Amino acid sequence: MMLLLMLMLSVLSLAHSDDDFCYDEEHCDPYAWGDNYPSCHPLLDSHHSPINLDHQLMNNQSLDSLHLEGFNLTHKGQWWLTNQGHSVVLELGNGMQVSGGGLPGTYRTIQLHFHWGSVSSNGSEHTLDHLRFPMEMHIVNIKSTHPNLTSALEDPTGLAVLGVFIDVTYLHNENFQSISNALPSVAYKGQTKSIRPFPLMNLLPQNNLTQYYRYHGSLTTPPCSQVVLWTVYEVPTYISWAQFELFVKGIYSTEELADKQVHLQNNYRHIHPTYGRPVYASKDAKMLTNGASPLAILNLFNVVLFIGFLSI
């Protein structure tokens, strides 16, 4: 019970519910974060996230599939979805952990959250060949040797985050429906809704889990601690336009009784240079083949879906 309480506090700390940073006002947007959080200053540290990922990276043959323990199970209890003003965060219970794939140990899974754009602009944090996806999901994991987030932030590899690009199509994704159904209940900052647990594996690109990028970076929100081993999957998952609009049109960065209601949109940090950091592709990533890139394949998939939609 004590461990669970400490992990819950870690989740709340990582969520950063304070009002001293934002995405849409000059005095507190990502370019100003360094004023209050020195580690966020782009010129003071060199391991910032997010970065651009391209298809000319070297394959690292030691980077095989990660072991996602408990991701295929339906766990007992409740999960909690919260609008914390900068994203919506799904706090996860016990029973899931990540290891293998070149990670230096085992990491407990504690939460996931989303970054998105607007109806007219994409909002993933990482970019692939300088192209931005509509959304990006981050599954946050803390090294099992640390009792809490404070301890993990002192470890250069204290966190492991799984990044998943999310594209938008005309095809409804039932795997996201539990979250979609709860979003109207967390429209405003501070609101929370319980969700019945489901297999977290359903949210991942299950047929392409051995294709990913790996680098050492930072949290993409303050305090921007440079303690994250990033695993960004090469092939995106998807949601429908209707599911996407629940984020960009239905989530607010303000409280329900605020004088002015502000939609939460474009909640992503700008791209940072690698400064010579090694960025690797897993041994099964496709960037060095002569075939179509994942983006080209996905765009073709969307065209087929769109043509099918028009013919209905």
N, C-alpha and C positions, 0 to 999 in steps of 0.2 A: 504493500500500500504506500509506503514512504517513497519507493522508487517511482511509482506511478505519479504521485504528487509532484515530485521533483521534475519529472518529464513534462507534466502539464505546465509547470512554471516556465520550463525551457521553451515550450511552444509559445506561450504568451510573450516571453521576452523576444523571441525571434519574430513575432508578428509586428512588434513596434507600434503600439497603439497611440503613441505620443503624436502631438500635432506639430512637431518641429521639423518635419520634412514632408514634401509633397511632390507632385509631378507636373502641376499645371500653373504654378505661380513663380515668377522670377526669383523672389527672395528665398524660396525653399525648394526649388526644383532640383533635379539631380546635379546640375552644374554648381549649385550652391551648397550641396550637402557637406562639402569639406569645411565649411565655416564652423559647423558644430561638431562634425565627426572627422578628425584629421585623417583617419584611414581611408576616407572617401575621396580625399584630394588626389586627383589623377597624376600630379607631379611629385607627390611625396612617396608613393609606393608603386610597384610595377606589376603586381599580380591581380589586376582588377578584372572583374567580370561585369557584363558579358563581353564576348569577343565574336569576331566573324570566323566561321569555319568554312574552309574551302576544300575542293576535291583534288588538291595536289598534295595532300598530307601523306606522310609515310605510314604504311601499315606497320603496326607493332604486333608481331606474331604471338607475343605473350598475352595479349588482350583478348581473351576468349569470353564466353558468356558469363554474366554475373549469376550468382546463386541468390535467388529471391525467395527466401524461406518464408512460408506463410502467406505469400501473395495470392496463392490460388485457393485459399480457404475463406469461409465465411465465419468471422469471429463473433464471439458472444459480446453482449453489452451494447453500448451506443457510441457512435461517433458524433462529433459536434462541428457544425459548419458555422463560421462566424464572419461577419463583415467587420473588419478591423480598420476600415477607412482607407487602406492602401491596396487591399486585395480581399478576396474571400479565402479563408483558411479552413481546411478540414483537419481537425485534430483526431488522430488515429489512436486506437488503444494498443495494448500489448500484443505480441505474437508475431510480428514481422521483423525481419532483419535482412541485411544485404551483405554479401561477402563475395570473394573471388574476383575474377576479371581484373586482376592487378591491384586491388585494394589492399592496403596494409592492415588487415584485420576485419573484424565484424562490426557492422553498424546497425543500430536499432532504428527502425522507421518510426518517426514521431508525427509528421504532418505533411500535407500537400497544399499547394496554393497555386493561383493562376495569375498570369499577366496577359493583358489583351489590349487591343487598339480601340477602334471606333467603327462605325458603319462604313466609313470611307477610308480607313487606314489600318494597316496591319500593326500588331503589337507584340510579337514575340521578342524576347530579350536577346537571345543569340540570333545570328543570321547565318544562312547557308549560301555560300557564294554571293554574299552581299544582298541576298533576298530575305525579306522578313515574312514570317508566317502570321496569320491572324491572331494566334494565341500561343502560349507556352505554359506547360504545367511543370511544376517543380515538386519532386518528392524528396523530402528532407530526412536525412539519416544521421544519427550522432554515434560516434565511435563508442563501442560498448564498454570501454575502459573508463569512460567519463560518467560521473553521476548526474551531471547537469550541463546546461549550455555554457555557463560561465567557465567551467573547467575545459570544455571542448574548445572554446575560443582562444585558449592558451596553447593549443596544439596545432601545428601547421597543417596537419591532416585530420583535424578533429571532426570535420563534417564531410559527408559524401552526399551529393545531390544528383538525382536523376532528372534530367531535363527532357521533356517530350514536346516536340512541335505539334500543334493542333491546327489542321486545315479545316476549312468550312466548305461543305458540299450541300447538295439537296437531299442527301441520304441521312435519315435520322439514325443516331447511334444510341441504341437502348442501354448500352453499358454506362452512359453518362446520365441516364434518366433520374437516378436517385438524387444526384446533385442538382440537376435541372429542376426537379420538383421542389427542392428546398430553397432555391434562389429567391423566389418572391417573399419568403419569410425572413430573409436577411437583406432586404433591399437597402436598409439604412445602417450607417455605422453603429456598431455596438450590438446589433441584433444577432441572436444565436438560434439555431435550429438543430434538433437531434436528427440523426440519420441512422437507419439500421445498417450495420456493416454488410459489405458485399466483397467479393474477391477483387482485391486491388489490381490483380493481373489484368482484369478486363479493361482497364483504362490504358494499358500499354499496347504498343504495336507488336502483338504476340508472335507474329511470324517473322519478325526482323530484330529480335532482341540481341542478336550477336553483332549487329551493325551499329557502331556508336563511335563517338569522339571522346577523347580524354585529355584533360589538362588541369593544372593547378591554378585556382583562381580565388575569387572572393564571394562573399554574400553580395547580392545585387541591391540590397537595401541597407541603410545604416544599421550597425556601425561599419559595414563594408569590410569586415574582418577577412583577412586573406588566409583562410584556413579550410578552403573547400576543394575537394577532389570532384571535379565535374565529370559526369557521364551524360553526354547529350546524344540521344538516339538519332540516327541518320534518317530514318523513315518516319514520317509523322503519323499520328492517328487523326481522327476526324470527328466533327460534330455537324449537325445541320444548321442552316441559317436561323431557324427558329430557336434552337438551343443557344446559338451564338448571341442572338439579340437579347436573351435573358441577362447576359453579362453587360453588354454595351449600352443597352437601353434601360435595364432594370436595376442596376446596382449604383448606389450613390456613395460618395465620399463623405457625406454630411449626415448628421443625425436627423431623425424623423421630424423633430420640432424646430429644426434650424430655420432661421429667417430666409435663407436662400438655399435651395436644393441644388446640389452640383453632382452631375453624373460622374461616376468613376470611369475614366477612359484614359487610354494611352499610359497605363501604369507600368512603363518599362524604362530601364536605365539605358543610356546611350552606349554604343559600342566603344570598346577600349583597345588600344594596341596590345600586341602580345609581348613587345619588348624582348624578343628573342626567346621567349618561353617555349619549351617543347610542347607541341600539340600533336597528339597521335590519333590515328584511326585504328580501330580494332582490326583483327586479321580478316574478318569477313566483310568489312565495310567496302563499298563498291566504287569509291571515288577514283581508283586507278584503272578501272576497266574501260573498255572501249564502248560499252553500252550506254544507254541513257542514264542520266543521273536520276536520283530519287525525285527531284523536282519535276523533271520532264515526264517521268512516269506518272506522278501525281496529277500534273496538269492534264495529261491525256485522259486519266481516269475521270477528272472533273468534266472534261468535254463530253465524254461518253455519257456521264450521268446527266449532264445538261440536255443533250440531244434526246435522251430517253425521257427526261422530264417534259420536254416540249411535245413529244409524241403521245403523251398520255391523254 
